[in-house]
Amino acid sequence: MRILVTGVKGQLGHDVMNELEKRGHTGIGVDIEEMDITDPAACENVIKEADVEAVIHCAAYTAVDAAEDNIELCTRVNAYGTENIARVCEKLNLKMMYISTDYVFDGTGTRAWEPDDERHPLNAYGMSKYEGELAVTGHVKKFFIVRIAWVFGVNGKNFIKTMLRLGKENGAVSVVNDQIGSPTYTYDLAVLLVDMVETEKYGFYHATNEGLCSWYEFAQEIFRQAGMEVKVTPVSSAEFKAKAKRPSNSRMNKEKLTLNGFKRLPSWQDALERYLKEIGD
């Protein structure tokens, strides 16, 4: 297959391109220099010229706190940019895979979110991604919307790299202990996404590594596996001042993957171990 991948400078886009190459597919990678997704004409020209069967749309505005002060930019990228791609996919009858987020839900309760649950975002970033979902379902027949959470990969910034840096610099960190979810290793996720795009099993999916933890427990495990003596202090979300409200419940039901014959991702602890070896810490 020939597949166009947006956001190839990011953690996920980078790994998706590598996975496509491993499978013998032709990945056409673009970032803002090659295709500004906020420009409808650019999207149409680049996607048409690429002559692809599918688009895996990884590009996004992901600065969650900054989004509260830059709602217009965040919306332009995540909602209108996604709609620009969706319109071209509709016109050319292409498969479209949109990478979304647990932030489209309100993050309350303790029940795992189902792929078809009602969406009530609690911050600007979540709202922009929700609007992106609406753009995809409003235009594309052959769509995959895959919601992920707590992402980490080799190519970019993430929680693990931040913890390792702060642990080395300070020997102590404070981490929230009242937000529960599942980390997602982009290497593992890329394998699943390519598995999916090779099929016609369209719809909404949730995809994270297996197992649950709080950010506090995640940090503890990072330092344990890295062999670092770092004091980790649990704090509440209320104590940890962040501009954007975060979901306390990011549990996501992934049973639909199994029902559709897709292999679920390994445990987050296993993913963390492989990731630390990969980055050499």
Secondary structure as the mmCIF struct_conf table of DSSP 4:
data_model
#
loop_
_struct_conf.conf_type_id
_struct_conf.id
_struct_conf.beg_label_comp_id
_struct_conf.beg_label_asym_id
_struct_conf.beg_label_seq_id
_struct_conf.end_label_comp_id
_struct_conf.end_label_asym_id
_struct_conf.end_label_seq_id
STRN STRN1 ARG A 2 THR A 6
TURN_TY1_P TURN_TY1_P1 VAL A 8 LYS A 9
BEND BEND1 GLY A 10 GLY A 10
HELX_RH_AL_P HELX_RH_AL_P1 GLN A 11 ARG A 23
TURN_TY1_P TURN_TY1_P2 GLY A 24 GLY A 24
STRN STRN2 THR A 26 VAL A 30
TURN_TY1_P TURN_TY1_P3 ILE A 32 GLU A 34
TURN_TY1_P TURN_TY1_P4 ILE A 37 THR A 38
HELX_RH_AL_P HELX_RH_AL_P2 PRO A 40 ALA A 50
TURN_TY1_P TURN_TY1_P5 ASP A 51 ASP A 51
BEND BEND2 GLU A 53 GLU A 53
STRN STRN3 ALA A 54 HIS A 57
HELX_RH_AL_P HELX_RH_AL_P3 VAL A 64 ALA A 67
TURN_TY1_P TURN_TY1_P6 GLU A 68 ASP A 69
HELX_RH_AL_P HELX_RH_AL_P4 ILE A 71 THR A 75
HELX_RH_PI_P HELX_RH_PI_P1 ARG A 76 GLY A 81
HELX_RH_AL_P HELX_RH_AL_P5 THR A 82 LEU A 92
TURN_TY1_P TURN_TY1_P7 ASN A 93 ASN A 93
STRN STRN4 LYS A 95 THR A 101
HELX_RH_3T_P HELX_RH_3T_P1 ASP A 102 VAL A 104
BEND BEND3 PHE A 105 PHE A 105
BEND BEND4 GLY A 109 ARG A 111
HELX_LH_PP_P HELX_LH_PP_P1 ALA A 112 ALA A 112
STRN STRN5 TRP A 113 TRP A 113
HELX_LH_PP_P HELX_LH_PP_P2 GLU A 114 GLU A 114
TURN_TY1_P TURN_TY1_P8 PRO A 115 ASP A 116
BEND BEND5 ASP A 117 ASP A 117
BEND BEND6 ASN A 123 ASN A 123
HELX_RH_AL_P HELX_RH_AL_P6 ALA A 124 HIS A 139
BEND BEND7 LYS A 141 LYS A 142
STRN STRN6 PHE A 143 ILE A 148
BEND BEND8 TRP A 150 TRP A 150
STRN STRN7 VAL A 151 PHE A 152
BEND BEND9 VAL A 154 GLY A 156
HELX_RH_AL_P HELX_RH_AL_P7 PHE A 159 ASN A 170
BEND BEND10 GLY A 171 GLY A 171
STRN STRN8 ALA A 172 VAL A 176
BEND BEND11 ASN A 177 ASP A 178
STRN STRN9 ILE A 180 GLY A 181
STRN STRN10 THR A 184 TYR A 185
HELX_RH_AL_P HELX_RH_AL_P8 THR A 186 VAL A 197
TURN_TY1_P TURN_TY1_P9 GLU A 198 GLU A 198
BEND BEND12 THR A 199 THR A 199
STRN STRN11 GLY A 203 HIS A 206
STRN STRN12 GLU A 210 GLU A 210
BEND BEND13 GLY A 211 GLY A 211
STRN STRN13 CYS A 213 SER A 214
HELX_RH_AL_P HELX_RH_AL_P9 TRP A 215 ALA A 226
TURN_TY1_P TURN_TY1_P10 GLY A 227 GLY A 227
STRN STRN14 LYS A 231 VAL A 235
TURN_TY1_P TURN_TY1_P11 SER A 237 GLU A 239
BEND BEND14 PHE A 240 PHE A 240
BEND BEND15 LYS A 243 ALA A 244
BEND BEND16 SER A 248 SER A 248
STRN STRN15 ASN A 249 ASN A 249
STRN STRN16 MET A 252 MET A 252
HELX_RH_AL_P HELX_RH_AL_P10 GLU A 255 LEU A 259
TURN_TY1_P TURN_TY1_P12 ASN A 260 GLY A 261
HELX_LH_PP_P HELX_LH_PP_P3 PHE A 262 PRO A 266
STRN STRN17 SER A 267 SER A 267
HELX_RH_AL_P HELX_RH_AL_P11 TRP A 268 ILE A 279
TURN_TY1_P TURN_TY1_P13 GLY A 280 GLY A 280
#
